Amino acid sequence: MLGPWRARLDETLEENEALPKKHRKRMTKIWKELSDDGFGGGYDSVRRYTKNWRIAHGRQQAQAFIPLIFDPGEAYQFDWSVETVLMDGALTTVKVAHFKLCHSRMPFSIAYPRETQEMVFDAHDEAFKFFGGGCINGIYDNMTTAVDAILSARKESSTRHSPGCVLIIW
């Protein structure tokens, strides 16, 4: 069903890719426009064609690789959780810093009253004492308490809000 519509879809995709990322149309909108003009095919056929078109034109996004097997000392994972605990007869909300060694899956957790940068650093210090050292890599999820700004190697930001860690992506 896509055959007679390929030229139009190619043109639409070319125009779409030339736009700044914020202004590009979603595939659902492109499919709706084609449908409104008489295309009788489904969304999935447009999505599959677009994926192949992007690969053919060198515009496919890079594929991510997440290793599932780690060497000893290669990496640890870190994240926070919010827990409610009974302290001195009262329910209290605490933040718990969780570490897990990726090779052995050995866990370490420590609770704090808040999630601040100082507590992030203290949690790391305590975890590395517990594990008997650090790892080569740390895997983090949304570390706004530890990272003050994210700068690209090509484009640096001149505005920083407060002193702290800066993550530079090369």
Phi, psi and omega in degrees: 000337184281340185318298183293346183262355185300316181299316179294318180295319177302315180297316179297317180294321178298314178296318182297316181292335179284341180284155171301149186307321181296335186257004180286148177281146173284158180299327179297322179291318178298315179298318180297318178298317177296317180297319179297333180267006174114359177293128184259003182277172182271168179300319183300324180293323178291318180297314179296316180298317180297318179299313178295323178297316180296320178296314181296330181260012177066028183245010179288139178293152179296142178276140180269146176238121179244112181293147178250347179239132183234150173280157176302134179077005182282317185202157171226159176249146180224139174199165177254154169223161177250126182232151174252124183234159177265112179236121178057036177083002181237143175285129183228140176269130178232159174259132181245125176271125182246129174241147174214127175289133185288329181284305185267346185066019179292126183264159170212131179226146178214138185260148179222158179288334181218173178247084180244169181299319179299322180287328174299312181295319178296319179299318178296316179301313180294320180295316181292328173295315181298315182282347181082025179144178181256180178247168179292318184235149172240136180251119186237154176237112174053065185269064181293338179281340182255332185255124181274322181206151176247119182246144175269152178295333181273331187223115181258146179266138180267352181253121174233140188281317183206159179295145181167195179282148175234127178266121179253123181262120181266000000 
